[in-house]
Amino acid sequence: MCGISGIVGRMQTSVNRELLHAMNDAVAHRGPDGAGLFCENAIGLGHRRLSILDLSDASSQPMFLNDRYVMVYNGEIYNYLEIKEELVAAGFTFKTSGDSEVLLVAYHHWGADCLQRFNGMWSFAIYDREKQILFCARDRFGVKPFYYTEHNGSLYFGSEIKQLLAAGIKPVAEKEIVIDYLVLGLEEYDHRTFFKNIYRLLPGHKLVIDLNSGKRSIEKYYHLKISNQASGWDLETASFEYFNELQRSVKYRLRSDVRVGTCLSGGLDSSVIAALAARSYKHHSGESFNAITASSVDQQNDEVVYAKQVADASGLNWHITRPSSGDFMDSIDEVVKVQEEPFGSPSIFMQYFVMKEARRQGCPVLLDGQGGDETLLGYQRYYPAYLKSLSPVKKIQGLFNSSENSGLSIGRLLQSYFYFTNAGLRIRRQEQRSGFLKPECFEMMNRALITEIADASGSISDLQILEITKSQLPHLLRYEDKNSMRFSIETRLPFLDYKLVEMALSINNEYKIRNGYSKYILRTGAKGVVPDSILWRKNKIGFEAPSRVWLNDRGFMMEAIGKSALLNSMMKSMPDNSIDQTLLWRLYNLAKWEEVFDVKLN
């Protein structure tokens, strides 16, 4: 896990090495174990290294092959050992024991088709001196970031936005993105960022630059595949096959030359990952598996009692961090700077403190349960699609079962049903909440995406694909990457193994929500692995921050909102102090983002 930097200038020019150095140093936190630069004519590549596989200098980057290729790479190819065997059989030899050289040789052997063989997370750039092209790619679901911009005729790219700001890009707000976040709560749904003229390479896409002609092309190389075989499985087979594939995914993500641990919230997903990893890790290393839990100071959403049950049952070396209101206040500017773009709620701070504790405990690799909700129907908003899929006869029983086993009242379920499937109702509700904004803000908001989400909410499969590719998972992965890499922590996500994701989406939806229980095949497959009190929990908390305590005094937020030139340009009046906490947080977060990055209006 690392940080990459790059400059592609005009032909017949020389790349600015000092500028590349500044871009590379801007992400020193992503790679404290080494740094390297490569400059040749109009191209420059930079790398910051976090050593995880093959700790020797032989795997340092930029990495060279046959005096033809130069690569900078951020990520992990988990099946690198299997790919290496194929390449050795094809006649290749290797100088290192890590995955970086495997990736580079695979590209030499298979070209762009190597992407189809990789199982992992990646963001990389390979310069082919012979063909004079730069080949860049981002992993299937966008676990690893890739930002780019064009400035003064040159293309700049990196792992974080701050690298592009270091290259001289003026921090100007992208107003449409700001409005969609503020009014609709949308983030990271297309290639644009909150910064004007700074873009992200979308998940599952590749970027190719021809250095001779200057031509650039961006193409999608990955599309989710549905398996007809998996869709025909019965419940017992589906549960067995899914859990076997999950165990394989966990084992892949334990491959490391440094200590591995896990995030443990006490919820179903993180608990199953912790329990599976602990078994395998203990068997191979002889050490107890490390787990980090963030405990809430608000008893209403503290899951530590559940995390303790898992820690005791699995013999985990368990560490707890319990951030106070003071810790929260002291870290606001830092977390805003780390995240680089506004975020949905203070829950991001809980994740931030988990990563901070992991670094303190000397555990540079953490597994996490991200992706379980999107692939196994773990969110409340999946119930409307589930109920809609039932026959009229089964709808009533499905409603009562869902209420009994989801922790949601019948009234809440019906409310969700009408709200999530009705774009007009949802838009009107948001407009009413944001009545202090100028009318032109509502004219600019992305009604089309809300309509797309509402339409998809009538179909479980459509909603899953939309959330995985656009409306949900991308911004969660951004939070994860930025928080973890701030402390030089590599996080690995077993539920987002692409083979596991495709299997989950292919399995009969009746096995994902059954008798009102979400994630049913995971609950049945993990029987005996984690305590039943965890498997059949009905109260989903979801890694919440103690917002009721941390944000009890609204004065500091209202003060920041009042000082914001960005917000004052969009508001016809100051919001009332009684506005709901979610909207208040968005306003405050935008004001702090503007302040920390000195964002201008144009």
C-alpha positions in Angstrom: 0.0 0.0 0.0 1.5 3.3 -1.1 1.0 6.6 -2.7 1.7 7.4 -6.4 2.3 10.6 -8.3 2.7 11.5 -11.9 3.1 14.3 -14.4 2.7 13.9 -18.2 3.8 17.0 -20.0 4.0 18.2 -23.5 6.3 16.5 -26.0 9.7 18.1 -26.4 9.6 19.4 -22.8 11.2 18.2 -19.6 9.1 17.3 -16.5 9.5 19.6 -13.5 11.3 17.3 -11.0 10.9 19.7 -8.1 7.2 19.9 -8.6 6.9 16.1 -8.8 8.9 15.9 -5.6 6.4 18.2 -3.9 3.5 16.1 -5.1 5.2 13.0 -3.8 6.0 14.5 -0.4 2.3 15.6 0.0 1.4 11.9 0.6 4.4 10.9 2.7 1.9 9.5 5.2 0.8 6.9 2.7 4.3 5.6 2.4 6.7 6.2 5.3 9.1 3.3 4.3 10.6 4.7 1.2 10.3 7.2 -1.7 11.4 7.3 -5.3 11.2 9.5 -8.4 11.6 8.8 -12.1 11.8 11.6 -14.7 12.4 11.1 -18.4 11.7 13.8 -20.9 8.0 14.8 -20.5 7.0 12.1 -18.0 7.6 11.9 -14.3 6.5 9.2 -11.8 6.7 9.3 -8.1 6.1 6.7 -5.3 5.9 6.6 -1.5 6.2 3.1 -0.1 4.4 1.3 2.7 6.1 -2.1 2.9 3.7 -5.0 3.3 4.9 -7.7 1.0 8.6 -8.3 0.4 10.1 -5.8 2.8 13.5 -5.7 1.0 14.7 -2.8 -1.3 14.2 -5.1 -4.3 10.5 -4.2 -4.3 11.1 -0.4 -4.1 9.5 1.8 -6.7 9.4 3.1 -9.3 10.0 -0.4 -10.5 11.7 -1.3 -13.8 11.4 -4.3 -16.1 13.7 -5.1 -19.1 14.7 -1.4 -19.4 11.3 -1.0 -21.1 8.7 -0.5 -18.4 8.5 1.8 -15.4 5.8 1.3 -12.8 4.3 3.1 -9.7 1.7 1.1 -7.9 -0.6 1.4 -4.9 -2.5 -1.7 -3.7 -2.3 -5.4 -3.3 -2.8 -8.3 -5.8 -4.0 -11.0 -3.4 -3.7 -13.8 -5.8 -0.1 -12.9 -6.8 1.2 -16.3 -5.9 -1.1 -18.1 -8.2 -0.4 -15.6 -11.1 3.3 -15.9 -10.4 3.1 -19.7 -10.9 1.4 -19.1 -14.3 4.1 -16.7 -15.3 7.0 -19.0 -14.2 5.4 -21.8 -16.2 5.4 -19.4 -19.2 9.2 -18.9 -18.8 9.5 -15.8 -16.6 11.9 -15.4 -13.7 11.5 -13.1 -10.7 13.9 -11.2 -8.5 11.4 -10.4 -5.7 8.9 -12.2 -3.5 6.2 -9.6 -3.6 3.2 -8.7 -5.8 4.6 -5.6 -7.5 6.9 -7.4 -9.8 4.1 -9.9 -10.6 1.9 -7.1 -11.7 4.5 -5.6 -13.9 5.5 -8.9 -15.5 1.7 -9.8 -15.9 1.2 -6.5 -17.8 4.3 -7.3 -20.1 2.9 -10.8 -20.8 -0.9 -10.2 -21.1 -1.1 -6.4 -21.7 -4.4 -4.8 -20.5 -6.0 -8.2 -20.2 -3.9 -8.7 -17.0 -6.6 -6.7 -15.2 -9.1 -9.5 -15.6 -6.7 -11.9 -13.8 -6.0 -9.8 -10.8 -7.9 -10.3 -7.5 -7.2 -7.4 -5.3 -7.2 -3.6 -5.1 -5.0 -1.3 -7.1 -4.2 2.0 -8.7 -1.2 2.1 -10.9 0.6 3.7 -13.8 3.0 1.8 -16.2 5.2 3.7 -18.6 6.1 1.7 -21.7 9.2 3.3 -23.2 9.0 1.3 -26.4 5.3 2.1 -27.3 5.5 5.5 -25.7 2.3 5.0 -23.7 1.3 5.4 -20.1 -1.2 2.8 -19.0 -3.1 3.5 -15.8 -5.9 1.5 -14.1 -8.0 1.5 -11.0 -9.5 -1.7 -9.3 -13.0 -3.0 -10.0 -14.8 -1.3 -7.1 -12.4 1.6 -6.5 -10.9 0.6 -3.2 -7.7 2.5 -4.2 -8.0 6.1 -5.4 -6.7 7.8 -8.6 -7.2 11.5 -9.1 -6.2 13.6 -12.1 -6.3 17.0 -13.6 -5.0 19.0 -16.5 -3.1 22.2 -15.9 -1.0 24.4 -18.2 -1.1 21.6 -20.9 0.1 18.9 -18.6 -1.7 16.0 -16.9 -1.2 15.5 -13.2 -2.3 12.5 -11.2 -2.0 11.1 -7.7 -3.5 9.1 -4.9 -4.9 12.2 -3.1 -6.3 15.5 -4.1 -3.7 17.4 -2.1 -1.1 16.3 -4.5 -2.9 18.1 -7.4 -3.3 21.2 -5.2 0.5 21.0 -4.6 0.9 21.0 -8.4 -0.8 24.4 -8.6 -4.5 23.7 -9.1 -6.6 26.5 -7.5 -9.1 25.1 -4.9 -12.4 26.2 -6.4 -15.7 24.7 -5.4 -17.6 22.5 -7.9 -21.0 24.1 -7.1 -23.3 21.3 -8.5 -21.5 18.7 -6.4 -21.7 20.9 -3.4 -25.4 21.4 -3.8 -26.1 17.7 -4.3 -24.2 16.9 -1.1 -25.9 19.7 0.9 -29.5 19.1 -0.3 -29.5 15.4 -1.3 -26.7 13.9 0.7 -25.0 12.6 -2.5 -21.2 12.1 -2.8 -18.9 10.6 -5.3 -21.5 9.5 -7.8 -19.5 10.4 -11.0 -16.0 11.4 -12.0 -16.2 14.9 -10.5 -14.9 15.9 -7.1 -15.9 18.8 -4.9 -12.9 20.7 -6.4 -13.5 22.2 -9.9 -11.3 20.6 -12.6 -10.1 17.8 -10.3 -11.5 14.4 -11.3 -11.3 10.8 -10.2 -10.7 7.8 -12.5 -13.9 5.8 -11.9 -13.7 2.3 -10.5 -13.1 -0.5 -13.0 -11.7 2.0 -15.6 -8.4 2.3 -17.4 -6.7 5.4 -18.7 -4.2 5.2 -21.6 -2.1 8.2 -22.8 -0.2 8.1 -26.1 2.8 10.3 -25.4 3.5 10.8 -29.1 0.1 12.1 -30.1 -1.1 13.3 -26.7 -4.3 11.3 -27.2 -6.0 10.2 -24.0 -8.7 7.5 -23.6 -10.7 6.4 -20.6 -12.5 3.0 -20.9 -14.4 0.8 -18.6 -12.9 -2.6 -18.4 -15.0 -4.3 -15.7 -18.7 -5.1 -15.6 -20.4 -7.1 -12.8 -21.2 -10.6 -13.9 -24.2 -12.7 -12.8 -23.7 -16.4 -12.5 -26.6 -18.6 -13.8 -25.2 -21.5 -11.7 -25.3 -19.6 -8.5 -28.8 -18.2 -9.2 -30.1 -21.8 -9.3 -28.7 -22.9 -6.0 -31.0 -23.9 -3.1 -30.7 -22.2 0.3 -28.4 -24.8 1.8 -26.0 -24.8 -1.2 -26.0 -21.0 -1.5 -25.1 -20.6 2.2 -22.4 -23.3 2.0 -20.8 -22.0 -1.2 -20.9 -18.4 -0.2 -19.3 -19.0 3.2 -16.6 -21.1 1.6 -15.8 -18.3 -0.8 -15.7 -15.8 2.0 -13.2 -18.0 3.9 -11.0 -18.1 0.8 -11.3 -14.3 0.5 -10.2 -13.8 4.1 -7.2 -16.2 3.7 -6.1 -14.2 0.6 -6.2 -11.0 2.6 -4.0 -12.5 5.4 -1.1 -12.8 3.0 1.4 -10.3 4.5 5.0 -10.0 5.7 3.9 -7.7 8.5 1.3 -8.0 11.3 -2.4 -8.2 10.3 -5.4 -7.3 12.5 -9.0 -6.3 12.0 -11.6 -3.6 12.8 -14.3 -5.0 15.0 -17.5 -3.0 15.6 -19.5 -5.9 17.1 -21.8 -6.0 14.0 -22.4 -9.1 12.0 -20.0 -8.4 9.1 -16.9 -7.4 11.2 -17.6 -10.1 13.7 -17.6 -12.9 11.1 -14.4 -11.5 9.5 -12.6 -11.3 12.8 -13.6 -14.8 13.8 -12.5 -16.4 10.5 -9.3 -14.5 10.4 -8.4 -15.3 14.0 -8.6 -19.0 13.3 -6.4 -18.9 10.3 -3.9 -16.3 11.7 -3.4 -18.3 14.9 -2.8 -21.5 13.0 -0.1 -20.0 10.7 1.6 -17.4 12.9 1.0 -18.8 16.4 -0.1 -15.3 17.5 -3.4 -14.1 18.7 -5.2 -12.0 16.1 -5.4 -8.2 16.9 -8.8 -6.4 16.8 -9.5 -2.7 17.3 -12.9 -1.4 18.5 -14.2 2.1 18.8 -16.4 2.5 21.8 -19.0 5.2 21.9 -19.4 7.5 24.9 -23.1 7.4 24.2 -24.6 4.1 25.6 -27.4 4.2 23.1 -25.1 3.4 20.2 -22.2 1.7 21.9 -21.5 -1.8 20.5 -18.6 -2.7 22.7 -20.7 -5.3 24.6 -21.1 -7.2 21.3 -17.5 -6.8 20.3 -16.4 -8.3 23.6 -18.5 -11.4 23.0 -16.6 -11.9 19.7 -13.2 -11.1 21.2 -13.8 -13.6 24.0 -15.1 -16.4 21.7 -12.3 -16.0 19.2 -9.4 -15.3 21.6 -8.6 -12.0 20.1 -6.0 -9.6 21.3 -8.6 -6.9 21.7 -7.9 -3.1 21.9 -10.5 -0.4 22.6 -10.4 3.3 21.8 -13.1 5.6 23.3 -12.8 9.1 21.7 -14.3 11.8 23.9 -16.0 15.0 22.9 -12.6 16.7 23.4 -10.9 14.2 21.1 -13.5 15.0 18.5 -13.2 18.7 18.7 -9.4 18.5 18.6 -9.4 16.4 15.5 -12.0 18.2 13.3 -9.6 20.2 11.2 -7.3 17.2 10.8 -10.1 14.8 9.7 -11.5 17.4 7.2 -8.0 17.7 5.8 -7.5 14.0 5.7 -10.8 13.3 3.9 -10.2 16.1 1.4 -13.9 16.3 0.5 -17.0 16.8 2.7 -18.5 13.6 4.3 -21.9 12.6 5.5 -21.6 12.2 9.3 -19.3 12.3 12.3 -19.2 8.5 12.1 -16.0 9.0 10.0 -14.3 10.1 13.2 -14.8 6.7 14.8 -13.1 5.0 11.9 -10.3 7.6 12.1 -9.7 6.8 15.8 -9.6 3.1 15.0 -6.9 3.6 12.5 -5.0 5.8 14.9 -5.1 3.0 17.5 -4.0 0.4 15.0 -0.9 2.4 14.3 -0.2 2.8 18.0 -0.5 -1.0 18.4 1.9 -1.6 15.5 -0.6 -3.3 13.3 -0.1 -1.9 9.7 -2.7 -4.1 8.0 -6.4 -4.3 9.1 -9.3 -6.3 7.7 -12.6 -4.6 7.6 -16.2 -5.6 6.9 -16.9 -2.9 4.3 -19.2 -4.2 1.5 -21.2 -6.7 3.4 -24.3 -4.4 3.6 -24.3 -3.7 -0.1 -23.8 -7.2 -1.2 -26.1 -9.0 1.3 -28.9 -6.5 1.7 -27.9 -5.1 5.1 -29.5 -1.6 4.8 -33.0 -0.6 5.9 -33.7 0.8 2.4 -33.4 -2.8 0.9 -36.7 -3.8 2.6 -38.9 -1.8 0.3 -37.4 -3.6 -2.7 -37.7 -6.9 -0.9 -41.4 -6.4 0.0 -42.1 -5.2 -3.6 -40.6 -8.4 -4.9 -43.1 -10.6 -2.9 -46.4 -11.8 -4.3 -49.5 -10.1 -2.9 -50.2 -13.1 -0.7 -46.7 -13.0 0.8 -46.5 -9.2 1.2 -48.4 -9.0 4.5 -46.4 -11.9 6.1 -43.2 -10.4 4.7 -44.1 -7.1 6.3 -44.6 -8.6 9.8 -41.5 -10.8 9.5 -39.4 -7.9 8.5 -40.7 -5.8 11.4 -40.1 -8.6 13.9 -36.5 -9.4 12.8 -35.1 -6.2 11.4 -35.6 -4.0 14.5 -37.9 -1.7 12.5 -41.5 -1.0 13.3 -44.3 -1.7 10.7 -44.9 2.0 10.5 -41.2 2.7 9.8 -41.1 0.0 7.1 -44.1 1.4 5.4 -42.6 4.9 5.6 -39.4 3.6 4.0 -41.4 1.8 1.3 -43.1 5.0 0.1 -40.1 7.3 0.7 -37.3 5.3 -1.0 -39.4 4.3 -4.1 -40.9 7.8 -4.7 -38.4 10.3 -6.2 -40.9 13.2 -6.1 -41.6 12.7 -2.4 -37.9 12.4 -1.6 -37.0 15.6 -3.5 -39.9 17.6 -1.9 -38.8 16.4 1.5 -35.3 17.6 0.9 -36.4 20.9 -0.5 -38.6 21.5 2.6 -35.7 20.7 4.9 -33.4 23.1 3.0 -35.9 26.0 2.7 -33.2 28.5 3.8 -31.4 28.0 0.4 -31.9 30.2 -2.6 -34.3 28.8 -5.3 -31.5 28.4 -7.9 -29.9 25.7 -5.7 -32.9 23.5 -6.1 -32.8 24.0 -9.9 -29.2 22.8 -10.0 -29.6 19.6 -7.9 -29.4 16.2 -9.5 -33.0 15.1 -9.8 -32.1 12.5 -12.4 -29.9 10.5 -9.9 -32.6 10.6 -7.2 -35.1 9.3 -9.8 -32.6 6.6 -10.8 -32.3 5.6 -7.2 -36.0 5.6 -6.6 -36.6 3.5 -9.7 -33.9 1.0 -8.7 -35.5 0.8 -5.2 -38.2 -1.3 -6.7 -35.8 -4.1 -7.7 -33.3 -5.6 -5.3 -30.8 -6.4 -8.0 -31.0 -3.0 -9.6 -30.6 -1.3 -6.3 -27.6 -3.4 -5.3 -25.8 -2.7 -8.6 -26.5 1.0 -8.3 -25.2 1.2 -4.8 -22.1 -0.8 -5.5 -21.2 1.2 -8.6 -22.5 4.7 -7.9 -24.6 5.8 -5.0 -23.2 4.2 -1.9 -20.0 2.2 -1.9 -17.7 4.7 -3.7 -17.8 7.3 -0.9 -17.5 4.7 1.8 -14.3 3.4 0.2 -13.0 7.0 0.1 -13.6 7.3 3.8 -11.8 4.0 4.4 -8.8 4.8 2.2 -8.2 8.3 3.5 -8.6 7.5 7.2 -6.4 4.4 7.1 -3.6 5.8 5.0 -3.4 8.9 7.2 -1.8 6.5 9.7 0.0 4.4 7.1 -2.5 1.5 7.6 -3.5 -0.8 4.8 -7.1 -1.9 5.0 -8.3 -5.0 3.2 -12.0 -5.8 2.5 -12.9 -9.5 2.2 -16.6 -8.8 1.3 -15.4 -6.9 -1.8 -13.5 -9.8 -3.3 -14.9 -9.5 -6.8 -15.7 -13.2 -7.0 -17.5 -13.0 -3.7 -19.5 -9.9 -4.9 -20.5 -11.6 -8.1 -21.6 -14.7 -6.2 -23.6 -12.6 -3.7 -25.4 -10.7 -6.5 -26.2 -14.0 -8.3 -27.7 -15.9 -5.4 -31.5 -15.9 -5.1 -32.6 -12.7 -3.3 -34.9 -14.7 -1.1 -31.8 -16.1 0.6 -30.4 -12.7 1.4 -33.5 -11.5 3.1 -35.5 -14.4 4.6 -38.1 -14.4 7.3 -37.3 -10.7 7.7 -33.6 -11.3 8.5 -31.1 -9.5 6.2 -27.9 -11.3 5.2 -29.5 -14.6 5.8 -27.0 -16.8 4.0 -24.2 -15.2 6.0 -26.0 -15.8 9.3 -26.6 -19.5 8.5 -23.2 -20.0 7.0 -21.4 -18.6 10.0 -23.3 -20.7 12.5 -20.8 -22.0 15.1 -18.1 -19.4 14.0 -19.5 -16.5 16.0 -21.9 -16.5 19.0 -25.6 -16.8 18.1 -26.2 -13.5 20.0 -24.2 -11.9 17.2 -25.6 -13.9 14.3 -29.2 -13.2 15.1 -28.9 -9.6 16.3 -31.8 -7.4 15.2 -30.5 -4.0 16.2 -28.2 -2.6 13.5 -26.2 0.3 14.8 -23.7 0.7 12.0 -20.5 2.2 13.5 -22.3 5.3 14.6 -20.5 8.2 16.3 -22.0 9.6 19.6 -23.3 12.6 17.7 -26.0 13.2 20.4 -23.1 13.9 22.8 -20.4 15.4 20.5 -22.8 17.8 18.7 -24.9 18.7 21.8 -23.7 22.3 21.7 -24.5 23.6 18.2 -22.9 27.0 18.8 -19.5 26.2 17.2 -21.2 24.8 14.1 -23.6 27.8 13.6 -20.7 30.1 14.0 -18.7 28.4 11.3 -21.7 28.3 9.0 -22.2 32.1 9.5 -18.6 32.8 8.4 -18.7 30.7 5.3 -18.6 32.7 2.0 -19.5 29.6 0.1 -22.6 28.9 2.1 -23.7 32.5 2.2 -23.6 32.6 -1.6 -26.2 29.8 -1.6 -28.4 30.8 1.4 -31.2 33.4 1.4 -31.1 33.3 5.2 -29.3 31.5 8.1 -30.9 28.2 9.0 -32.8 27.9 12.2 -30.9 26.4 15.1 -33.5 23.7 15.3 -32.7 22.1 11.9 -32.1 18.4 12.0 -28.6 17.2 12.9 -27.8 15.5 9.6 -28.3 18.7 7.6 -26.6 20.8 10.2 -23.6 18.6 9.9 -23.5 18.9 6.1 -23.5 22.7 6.4 -20.8 22.7 9.1 -18.7 20.2 7.2 -18.8 22.3 4.0 -17.8 25.4 6.0 -14.9 23.6 7.6 -13.8 22.2 4.2 -13.9 25.7 2.7 -11.8 27.0 5.6 -9.2 24.1 5.7 -8.6 24.1 2.0 -9.1 27.8 1.4 -11.7 27.0 -1.2 -12.9 29.8 -3.5 -16.2 30.3 -5.2 -14.6 30.7 -8.7 
